């Protein structure tokens, strides 16, 4: 099943700066070869269900390997059965609606 997620991984007990941990997660996503886009408060990822969730697990492993004793993650999940729609298409659709109103 095709899935689009918004992933926000927050290491706890690892200091103030999250950038090194988020960078490790981004490298993990890139290595997985999934379509993704980094945002200011999370990362959009899309692909087949198992591949995306394997990637999320790998992100947790990479962040823990940097010394984060705990991770709090929020995840938004979107699936469709009627068609495969990318997150870029969803954004474009909203922008078109704004410009037409």
Beta strands, then each sheet from edge to edge (+ up, - down):
strand 1: 2-12
strand 2: 35-39
strand 3: 42-48
strand 4: 70-79
sheet 1: 2+ 3- 1+ 4-
end
